[in-house]
């Protein structure tokens, strides 16, 4: 996908959703969105010239396993390295977020994840007092092993969100948002 596709098909529908989102965008010019305190530039991962033209405090890269490592022109640097260098003027306050579906062990996102701390979030069950690894499901194909649950009969997303809870794999107790700090 190119920047126009992402802008038109992913961002624009979100910015138009009520009640507040539509009021956040002050103006738009091409793939540049102007907010009150932020400018959002959308461009493709193989677009070296655009990556080299701006500095970024927040660099959000999506589907990085599909990016080409180098630009089509051999005169330009690695797109990943170039974009990261463009965050350095923010001296430790920059944030870089990579998001992707891993495609191979040699892919960018798998290498980044493997180089990370490997920390995992554990949830304390207020009912049986055990800690378990927070995970969506033991087996995504078996509905009986899914731990994140909500009232699926509820069609209103706001109301369904209020019924969401994590089910303890041990005692089947409901761990709700209010239990996070117990």
N, C-alpha and C positions, 0 to 999 in steps of 0.2 A: 504494500500500500504506500501511496505517497502522502505528503503532508495535507494536500487538499482533501483526500478521502478521509483521513483521520479527523480533520477539522469538521468536515461536513457531516460525517456519519457517526462520530463518537462524541465530539465536544459540543457541537451546536445543539443537538437534542437535549443534552444535560443543561446547558446554559439557558434553555427556554422553559425548563420545568418550573412550575410554581412551587412555593410561593415567592421565594427570594431570589433564586438563581438568575432569572431573567433580568433582575435589577442590578446584578453585579457587574456585567459587562457594560462599560461606558461607551466603547466604540470598537469597531473591528475594521481592519484594513488588510485584505488578503488573508494570510494565515497569522496575523498579529492581532491579538486581543488586548484591549486596554481596560484594566480594572482601576480601582481607586489608587491602590498602592503597588501595583504589579503590572508588568507587561509580559504576556505569554506569547512566545514565538514557537510556531510549530513548523518543523522541517524534517525531511527524511534523513535517515541514518547514513546515507551515502553522499550527502550533500556537504562536502568538505568546505566549500567556499562559505556557506552560511554558518557552519560551525566555527569558522575562523573569524567571522565578522563581528561577533558579539562576546561579551563576558556573561557568565552565568553564576549566580549564587546558588540557584537550585537547578540541577540538571536531572531531568527525568527521561530515561531512555527505555522505550518499550520494544518488546520483541527483539532484543539484542542478538539473539542467536541467528537471526535472519539478516543481520547487518553484514555488509562486506567489510572485511578487515582493512583493506586499503581502498582508496578512491580509484576510479577508472584511470585517472591520470597518474602516472608514476612520479609526477612532480610534487605530489602532496603526501602528507604524513598519514599515519594510521588515524582513522576517524575517532576511535576511542580515546587515544592519547591526546589528540588535538582538543577534543571537547573537554577532557579533564584538565588540561593546561589552562583552558579559558575560565576555570573556576578559581584559580590560585590567587587572584587579586583579593579574594575575600578572607584570606589568612585564617583558616581554621573554622570559619563560620559557614563554609560552603557545604552543601548536601548533594550527594550523588546517589540516585536510586536507579537500579537496573531491574527491569521486569521482563520476564520471558518464559516461554515454555521450553524447558531443556530439550534439546534435539539430540545431542551426542555428549559423551563425556569430555570431548575435546572442545565443545562449544563454550562460548563466553560465559553464559549464565551458570553452567555447572562448575566451571573453574572458579568463578567468583564465590559461589556458595561453598565450595570445598575449601576455599582459602579463609572463610569466615570462622567465627568462634565455635560454631557447632552447638551453641547453647539451645536448649529446648525449654519451652514454657511448660511448667507443671501446674496443675490445678489442685488446690486443697479442697476436698469435699467436706462441707460443714456437717454432713450427716454421718458418714462413717469414719471421718478424720484421716483418710488416706490421701496420698498425693499420686496423681497419675499424669502421664504425658498428655498435654492438650493436643488432640487430633480430631479431625472431622469425623473419621470413621476407621474402623479396623479393616473393613473391606467395602470400598465404595459401591460395589455391585450387590452387596447384601444389605438391604434396608434395616435389618435387625441390628446391625453393628454401627449404625450412624448415631453419633453422640450429640450432635447439634440438632435441636428439635424446635418446632413451633407449631402453632395451630394451622395446619394446612388447609382446613376448611374455610378459614378466614381469607377473603379476597382483598380486603383493604390492607395494603402493606404496612401502614402505620399501626394498625391494631395487631396484625400478625407479628410485627416486631416486638410488641409488648409481651407476647406469649413466648418469645424465644428464650431458650435455656440450654444449658449443657447438661447432659445426663451422665452421671457417674457410671463408668463401666462396671464398677464393683457392686454398689448397692442400689443403683438405678435412681438415686435421689436427684432432684432437680437442683442444679446449681445456677442461680440467677444472678443478674448484674449486681444486686445488693450484697451478695456474698463475697464479692471480689476482695474486700478488705478485712474479712473475718479471719 
